[in-house]
């Protein structure tokens, strides 16, 4: 911040008499704004800053130095358009990407192995593996029944595909799935969750009672109500 004397000097040295040259009130205000904003720009200029997100816990000092070198070569390549500079930049870019992936893999592995009972650490590690959600709305160009069947096929195969990916990752990293680092908790039968059959009529009554403009999930209640026509008569789910 500037000393009071310098600020007062800015205000007193401004040519305020220019405002009196104009007869129209809007012109006077415009002239005053120009003079006053010029003083503000000299006293407290606008600074542009880059808002950064949360730092990646997997980034080490070695990776940061590698990223700095990559950025330097990128500026050099753009300025000189030298083929050697472009080649060096691309190699460094590949090394940075490869180093970050290896660091993330090691970080996730350590978080899960060292905190088998800390669900917060485990979920923090899992979220690093999950792609960020897109903010753009989903648009479906197909018929409602085709969309519903697609979702049904996908969710019905989640368990099988997940198990297949787990086995593939375990084999790739030489990990024995039989030597689990988790100790499963046992619950009495009275506290265990169980599925029981529900009559289709009961589900249909619940769906029909819901407002059509509400969306309990990815689809609105209007779409769910249309699915009730496929329920078998006197059937159970």
C-alpha positions in Angstrom: 0.0 0.0 0.0 1.3 3.5 -0.9 2.0 6.0 1.9 -0.7 8.6 2.7 1.4 11.4 1.3 1.8 9.8 -2.1 -1.9 8.9 -2.3 -2.8 12.6 -1.5 -0.4 13.7 -4.2 -2.2 11.5 -6.7 -5.5 13.1 -5.8 -4.3 16.7 -5.7 -2.3 16.4 -8.9 -5.3 15.0 -11.0 -6.7 17.6 -13.4 -10.2 17.8 -11.9 -10.9 21.0 -13.6 -11.5 19.0 -16.8 -14.9 18.0 -15.3 -16.1 21.6 -15.4 -15.6 21.8 -19.1 -18.7 19.7 -19.8 -22.2 21.0 -19.3 -24.0 17.6 -19.5 -24.1 15.7 -16.2 -23.4 12.3 -17.8 -20.3 13.8 -19.5 -19.1 15.2 -16.2 -19.6 11.8 -14.5 -17.7 10.0 -17.3 -14.8 12.4 -17.1 -14.7 12.0 -13.3 -14.7 8.2 -13.6 -11.8 8.3 -16.1 -9.7 10.4 -13.8 -10.6 8.6 -10.6 -10.1 5.1 -12.2 -6.7 6.2 -13.4 -5.7 7.1 -9.8 -7.1 3.7 -8.6 -5.1 1.9 -11.3 -1.9 3.6 -10.1 -2.6 3.1 -6.4 -4.1 -0.4 -6.6 -3.6 -1.9 -10.0 -5.6 -5.0 -11.0 -3.6 -8.2 -10.8 -4.5 -11.4 -12.6 -3.8 -14.6 -10.7 -4.3 -18.2 -11.5 -6.6 -20.0 -9.2 -5.2 -23.4 -8.5 -7.1 -26.5 -7.3 -6.0 -28.8 -4.5 -2.4 -30.0 -4.8 -2.0 -33.6 -6.0 -0.6 -35.6 -3.0 1.2 -37.9 -5.4 3.4 -35.2 -6.9 7.0 -35.4 -5.6 9.8 -32.8 -5.8 11.4 -34.9 -8.6 8.2 -34.7 -10.6 7.9 -31.0 -10.0 11.4 -30.4 -11.3 10.6 -32.6 -14.3 7.4 -30.5 -14.9 9.5 -27.3 -14.7 11.9 -28.6 -17.3 8.9 -29.6 -19.5 7.4 -26.1 -19.3 10.8 -24.5 -20.1 11.2 -26.6 -23.3 7.6 -26.0 -24.3 8.2 -22.2 -24.2 11.5 -22.6 -26.1 9.8 -24.8 -28.7 7.0 -22.4 -29.2 9.3 -19.4 -29.5 11.9 -20.9 -31.8 9.9 -23.7 -33.5 13.1 -25.8 -33.3 12.5 -29.5 -34.1 15.0 -30.5 -31.4 13.2 -28.4 -28.8 9.8 -29.9 -29.8 11.3 -33.4 -29.6 12.7 -32.7 -26.1 9.5 -31.2 -24.9 7.5 -34.3 -26.1 9.9 -36.7 -24.4 9.6 -34.7 -21.1 5.9 -34.6 -21.4 5.8 -38.3 -21.8 8.1 -38.8 -18.8 6.0 -36.5 -16.6 2.8 -38.3 -17.5 4.4 -41.7 -16.8 6.0 -40.5 -13.5 2.6 -39.2 -12.3 0.8 -42.4 -13.1 3.5 -44.5 -11.3 3.4 -42.1 -8.3 -0.4 -42.3 -8.1 -0.4 -46.1 -8.4 2.2 -46.3 -5.5 0.2 -43.8 -3.4 -3.0 -45.6 -3.8 -1.3 -48.9 -3.0 0.2 -47.5 0.2 -3.0 -45.9 1.3 -5.0 -49.1 1.1 -2.3 -51.4 2.5 -1.3 -49.1 5.4 -4.9 -48.1 6.4 -7.0 -51.3 6.1 -9.4 -50.0 8.8 -9.4 -46.3 7.9 -12.3 -45.9 5.4 -11.6 -42.2 4.9 -8.1 -42.9 3.5 -9.3 -45.8 1.4 -12.1 -43.8 -0.2 -9.7 -40.9 -0.8 -7.5 -43.3 -2.7 -10.4 -44.8 -4.6 -11.6 -41.3 -5.7 -8.3 -40.7 -7.3 -9.0 -43.6 -9.6 -12.5 -42.4 -10.5 -12.9 -40.0 -13.5 -14.4 -36.6 -12.6 -18.0 -36.2 -13.4 -19.0 -34.2 -16.4 -21.0 -31.0 -15.7 -22.7 -31.2 -19.1 -26.3 -32.7 -19.0 -26.9 -36.1 -20.5 -29.0 -36.2 -23.6 -30.6 -39.4 -24.8 -31.6 -39.6 -28.4 -33.0 -43.2 -28.1 -36.4 -44.4 -27.0 -37.1 -44.7 -23.3 -37.3 -48.5 -23.4 -34.0 -48.8 -25.2 -32.4 -46.4 -22.6 -33.9 -48.5 -19.8 -32.7 -51.8 -21.3 -29.2 -50.3 -21.7 -29.1 -49.3 -18.1 -30.4 -52.6 -17.0 -27.7 -54.5 -19.0 -25.0 -52.3 -17.6 -25.9 -52.5 -13.9 -26.6 -56.2 -14.2 -23.0 -56.7 -15.4 -21.3 -54.4 -12.9 -20.4 -57.2 -10.5 -19.0 -59.5 -13.2 -17.0 -56.8 -14.9 -15.6 -55.5 -11.6 -14.5 -59.0 -10.5 -12.8 -59.5 -13.9 -10.9 -56.2 -13.6 -9.8 -57.0 -10.0 -8.4 -60.4 -11.1 -6.7 -58.7 -14.1 -5.1 -56.0 -11.8 -4.0 -58.6 -9.3 -2.4 -60.7 -11.9 -0.7 -57.7 -13.4 0.8 -56.6 -10.1 1.5 -60.1 -8.8 -0.9 -59.8 -6.0 -2.4 -62.8 -4.3 -6.1 -62.2 -3.8 -6.2 -65.1 -1.3 -4.0 -63.1 1.1 -6.5 -60.4 1.9 -5.3 -57.5 4.0 -8.9 -56.8 5.2 -10.4 -58.5 8.2 -14.1 -59.0 7.4 -16.5 -58.0 10.2 -19.1 -60.6 11.3 -22.6 -59.5 12.2 -25.4 -61.5 13.8 -28.2 -62.7 11.6 -30.6 -60.3 13.1 -28.4 -57.3 11.9 -27.7 -58.7 8.4 -29.4 -57.3 5.3 -31.5 -59.6 3.3 -33.7 -59.3 0.2 -37.3 -60.4 0.2 -39.8 -60.5 -2.6 -42.1 -57.5 -3.2 -45.4 -57.6 -5.1 -45.4 -55.7 -8.4 -48.6 -54.0 -7.4 -46.9 -52.5 -4.4 -44.1 -51.1 -6.5 -46.6 -49.8 -9.0 -48.6 -48.0 -6.3 -45.5 -46.4 -4.9 -44.4 -45.2 -8.4 -47.9 -43.8 -9.3 -48.0 -41.9 -6.0 -44.8 -40.1 -6.8 -45.0 -36.7 -8.6 -44.2 -37.1 -12.3 -41.9 -34.0 -12.4 -39.6 -35.4 -9.7 -36.5 -37.3 -10.4 -35.4 -39.8 -7.7 -32.6 -40.9 -10.0 -31.2 -40.2 -13.4 -34.7 -40.5 -14.9 -37.8 -38.7 -13.9 -40.8 -40.4 -12.2 -42.6 -40.1 -15.5 -40.2 -42.6 -17.1 -40.4 -45.0 -14.2 -44.2 -45.0 -14.3 -44.0 -46.1 -18.0 -42.0 -49.2 -17.0 -44.8 -50.5 -14.8 -46.6 -51.6 -17.9 -44.0 -54.3 -18.2 -44.7 -55.8 -14.8 -46.3 -59.3 -14.9 -49.8 -59.4 -13.4 -49.8 -60.7 -9.8 -46.0 -61.0 -10.1 -43.3 -60.4 -7.6 -39.9 -58.7 -7.7 
